[in-house]
Amino acid sequence: MSARRRDLGPLAAGALPLLFLGVLFLYPVLRLLLTSVEGGSLAAFEKAATDALYVGVLIDTVKLSLIVAAICLALAYPVAYFLATASRLWAAIGFGCLLLPFWTSILVRTYAWTIVLGRNGLVNRLLLDLGIATEPVPLLNNEIGVVVGMVHVLLPYMVFPIYAVMLRIDRDLAAAAEGLGATPWRVFTRVYFPLTLPGAFAGSVLVFVIALGFFITPAILGGGRVITIGLLIEQQVRQFLDWPFAAALSALLLAAALLIQGTFQRVLRGEARWH
Amino acid sequence: MALRRKRPSLQRRAVYAVAGAVFAFLLLPLAVILPVSFTSADYLAFPPPGFSLRWYEAYFADPLWIAATLRSLAIAGAVTVLATALGTLLAYSIVRGRYPGRAVVSQIATAPLAVPTIVYSIAVYGLFSTLKLVGHWHGIALAHTVHALPFVVLIMGAALRTVDPAQEQAAMGLGASRFGAILRVTLPQLRPALVSSAFLAFISSFDELVIAMFLSGADMTLPKKMFDNIQMEIEPTVAAVAMLQIALAAVVLTLAARFGSGAKVLN
C-alpha cells in the first residue's frame, strides 16, 4: 500500500458507533446541562449554592464519600497485599472471594445488608445474645448502614489499582533494604509503602468519585434519612418535576467528577515523571 | 510453595489475618441470602426458622416476576448484540485509524464511564419523555447499550493492540478483501475478548437498575421489580430471585473465565 493514500476504513468503521453515542449520549447530556440555565437564568445554581437544605445535602454527600473512601483504603490495602504476595492457590481463592460479590448485582448485595443489619438481623442477634447490647442497635436507615453497604460495593475498585502497583514492585528492593540492616517495619514504611502510594491514590480518587454519584445503596439502606446528591436529583425529577434544579445538581456532580478525575490524571502523570 | 525458604513473618501473618476478615465481610451478604431464600417464614428472619422452597415456587408461579425476568433477558440480549458490535467497530476505528481527531473519538468512547449513572439516567429520561420512548423496552436497551459500550471498547481495544496490523496487510496482499482479512485473520484472534465483552455487556444490562428505574414505566425490568419489593419490605421472594441472579452471574463468570480473555490471565 502506498504511504500517501489515506486509509479511510477505520474512520468509516467508527462512524456508526459515533453517531449512536452522539444521539443517545452526548445530545441528551448536553440537553440536560442546558436545562440548568433555562431562560439564561442561573437561579437553579443559586438555589443549590445558597439554600441551607441543599448545601447541607452536598456537604453530607462529600463527607459520606470521604468516609467511604478512607475505610475502603484501610480495608483494601491488606487485601491487595495478600493477593500480591500469597501463593498462587491462595491468591486465586482470594480473587474468587473478591470477584464473586463484585459480579453480584449491587441491588442484591444491598438487599442482603438489610437482612444482616436489620432490627432482627444477624448483627443485632449476635449483639443481644452476647449481651453486648440490651436492645437492638439501629444499623439501618442511617449513615452506618449506608457506609457499610457502599464500602462493600466499592472495595474492589480500591483493591485493583493497589494490587496492580504492588505486583510491579521489585521484591529485591525489600531484600536489599533488609540486607542493609533495615527492620521489617522500616522496610515497609520507607520502601514498600511509598512505592504503593500511586495505587492507593488512584483507588481513593476512583472510589470517591463513584461514591459521589451513588444512588441504590443510600436509597435502600438510608431509609429516606440519608439524602445524597444522587437521591436529591431523582427526587427533584420524579416528585417535583423541577428539571432546571435537577439539571443544575447534575451539572455540579458531573463537573466535580470530571474535575477530580482530570486533576488526578495530571498528578499521576507528574508522579510518573519523578520516578 | 514448595520452594518456600522461610516461614512467613509475624507481620505478614497479621496482615493476612486482616485480609481474611475483609474477605469474610465481602462474602457475608451472599452467605446470608442463601439460607434466607430457603426460609419457611413469611417474613425476613435470620436464622430462618425452617426450610422450604415456597419462595422459589412463589417466584416461578407469579406471572409478574416471570414477565419482568423475560423482559430483562430480552433487553440484556439486545444490549449484548448492539454493544459488542458497535464497541468492536469503535475499538477498531480508534486502534487502527490514523485520522486526525482520533484522541477525541477515544475520549467520547469512554465518556459514558465518567458520567455518573444518575446524571445519564435523567438526561436520557428527559430525551425519551419527549420522544415517547419511556415505558418501551427498546428505550432501555438503547440506554443500556450506551452504558455498556465503554467496557467493550476498552476490552476490544486492548486485544486489538496485540494483533499486528501487518497480518491484515499480508492477507490483503495475498488477495483478500479488507473485510475478508478482518473476518478471517483479525477477528478469530479476538474471539476471547469478544466473549468477555459480550458477557460483560449482558451482565451490566441485566443487573442495571438506575436507568431502568426512570425508563421502564409500568412494564418493569427484574431489578426494578426487586427494588420496589425491597422498598415495600414484603415477603422473602426477593431473596429467592436474588439467589437465582447470583447463580446466573456465577455461571456467566465461569463461562467468561473459561472462554473469555480472562482465561489467559487465570491459567
Boltz contact constraints between the chains, C-beta under 6 A:
constraints:
  - contact:
      token1: [A, 9]
      token2: [B, 178]
      max_distance: 6.0
  - contact:
      token1: [A, 10]
      token2: [B, 93]
      max_distance: 6.0
  - contact:
      token1: [A, 10]
      token2: [B, 96]
      max_distance: 6.0
  - contact:
      token1: [A, 10]
      token2: [B, 97]
      max_distance: 6.0
  - contact:
      token1: [A, 11]
      token2: [B, 97]
      max_distance: 6.0
  - contact:
      token1: [A, 11]
      token2: [B, 99]
      max_distance: 6.0
  - contact:
      token1: [A, 13]
      token2: [B, 89]
      max_distance: 6.0
  - contact:
      token1: [A, 13]
      token2: [B, 92]
      max_distance: 6.0
  - contact:
      token1: [A, 13]
      token2: [B, 93]
      max_distance: 6.0
  - contact:
      token1: [A, 14]
      token2: [B, 90]
      max_distance: 6.0
  - contact:
      token1: [A, 14]
      token2: [B, 93]
      max_distance: 6.0
  - contact:
      token1: [A, 14]
      token2: [B, 105]
      max_distance: 6.0
  - contact:
      token1: [A, 17]
      token2: [B, 86]
      max_distance: 6.0
  - contact:
      token1: [A, 17]
      token2: [B, 89]
      max_distance: 6.0
  - contact:
      token1: [A, 17]
      token2: [B, 90]
      max_distance: 6.0
  - contact:
      token1: [A, 20]
      token2: [B, 86]
      max_distance: 6.0
  - contact:
      token1: [A, 21]
      token2: [B, 108]
      max_distance: 6.0
  - contact:
      token1: [A, 24]
      token2: [B, 142]
      max_distance: 6.0
  - contact:
      token1: [A, 24]
      token2: [B, 146]
      max_distance: 6.0
  - contact:
      token1: [A, 25]
      token2: [B, 112]
      max_distance: 6.0
  - contact:
      token1: [A, 25]
      token2: [B, 146]
      max_distance: 6.0
  - contact:
      token1: [A, 28]
      token2: [B, 123]
      max_distance: 6.0
  - contact:
      token1: [A, 28]
      token2: [B, 124]
      max_distance: 6.0
  - contact:
      token1: [A, 28]
      token2: [B, 127]
      max_distance: 6.0
  - contact:
      token1: [A, 29]
      token2: [B, 123]
      max_distance: 6.0
  - contact:
      token1: [A, 32]
      token2: [B, 123]
      max_distance: 6.0
  - contact:
      token1: [A, 32]
      token2: [B, 126]
      max_distance: 6.0
  - contact:
      token1: [A, 75]
      token2: [B, 22]
      max_distance: 6.0
  - contact:
      token1: [A, 78]
      token2: [B, 15]
      max_distance: 6.0
  - contact:
      token1: [A, 78]
      token2: [B, 18]
      max_distance: 6.0
  - contact:
      token1: [A, 78]
      token2: [B, 19]
      max_distance: 6.0
  - contact:
      token1: [A, 79]
      token2: [B, 19]
      max_distance: 6.0
  - contact:
      token1: [A, 79]
      token2: [B, 22]
      max_distance: 6.0
  - contact:
      token1: [A, 81]
      token2: [B, 15]
      max_distance: 6.0
  - contact:
      token1: [A, 82]
      token2: [B, 16]
      max_distance: 6.0
  - contact:
      token1: [A, 82]
      token2: [B, 19]
      max_distance: 6.0
  - contact:
      token1: [A, 87]
      token2: [B, 1]
      max_distance: 6.0
  - contact:
      token1: [A, 97]
      token2: [B, 23]
      max_distance: 6.0
  - contact:
      token1: [A, 97]
      token2: [B, 26]
      max_distance: 6.0
  - contact:
      token1: [A, 97]
      token2: [B, 27]
      max_distance: 6.0
  - contact:
      token1: [A, 101]
      token2: [B, 26]
      max_distance: 6.0
  - contact:
      token1: [A, 103]
      token2: [B, 249]
      max_distance: 6.0
  - contact:
      token1: [A, 103]
      token2: [B, 253]
      max_distance: 6.0
  - contact:
      token1: [A, 104]
      token2: [B, 246]
      max_distance: 6.0
  - contact:
      token1: [A, 104]
      token2: [B, 249]
      max_distance: 6.0
  - contact:
      token1: [A, 105]
      token2: [B, 207]
      max_distance: 6.0
  - contact:
      token1: [A, 107]
      token2: [B, 209]
      max_distance: 6.0
  - contact:
      token1: [A, 107]
      token2: [B, 223]
      max_distance: 6.0
  - contact:
      token1: [A, 107]
      token2: [B, 226]
      max_distance: 6.0
  - contact:
      token1: [A, 108]
      token2: [B, 242]
      max_distance: 6.0
  - contact:
      token1: [A, 108]
      token2: [B, 245]
      max_distance: 6.0
  - contact:
      token1: [A, 109]
      token2: [B, 29]
      max_distance: 6.0
  - contact:
      token1: [A, 111]
      token2: [B, 230]
      max_distance: 6.0
  - contact:
      token1: [A, 112]
      token2: [B, 29]
      max_distance: 6.0
  - contact:
      token1: [A, 112]
      token2: [B, 32]
      max_distance: 6.0
  - contact:
      token1: [A, 112]
      token2: [B, 33]
      max_distance: 6.0
  - contact:
      token1: [A, 113]
      token2: [B, 29]
      max_distance: 6.0
  - contact:
      token1: [A, 115]
      token2: [B, 32]
      max_distance: 6.0
  - contact:
      token1: [A, 115]
      token2: [B, 36]
      max_distance: 6.0
  - contact:
      token1: [A, 115]
      token2: [B, 44]
      max_distance: 6.0
  - contact:
      token1: [A, 115]
      token2: [B, 46]
      max_distance: 6.0
  - contact:
      token1: [A, 116]
      token2: [B, 32]
      max_distance: 6.0
  - contact:
      token1: [A, 120]
      token2: [B, 45]
      max_distance: 6.0
  - contact:
      token1: [A, 122]
      token2: [B, 46]
      max_distance: 6.0
  - contact:
      token1: [A, 184]
      token2: [B, 11]
      max_distance: 6.0
  - contact:
      token1: [A, 213]
      token2: [B, 116]
      max_distance: 6.0
  - contact:
      token1: [A, 213]
      token2: [B, 118]
      max_distance: 6.0
  - contact:
      token1: [A, 215]
      token2: [B, 118]
      max_distance: 6.0
  - contact:
      token1: [A, 215]
      token2: [B, 210]
      max_distance: 6.0
  - contact:
      token1: [A, 216]
      token2: [B, 209]
      max_distance: 6.0
  - contact:
      token1: [A, 220]
      token2: [B, 230]
      max_distance: 6.0
  - contact:
      token1: [A, 230]
      token2: [B, 118]
      max_distance: 6.0
  - contact:
      token1: [A, 233]
      token2: [B, 118]
      max_distance: 6.0
  - contact:
      token1: [A, 237]
      token2: [B, 122]
      max_distance: 6.0
  - contact:
      token1: [A, 246]
      token2: [B, 122]
      max_distance: 6.0
  - contact:
      token1: [A, 250]
      token2: [B, 119]
      max_distance: 6.0
  - contact:
      token1: [A, 253]
      token2: [B, 116]
      max_distance: 6.0
  - contact:
      token1: [A, 253]
      token2: [B, 119]
      max_distance: 6.0
  - contact:
      token1: [A, 254]
      token2: [B, 119]
      max_distance: 6.0
  - contact:
      token1: [A, 257]
      token2: [B, 116]
      max_distance: 6.0
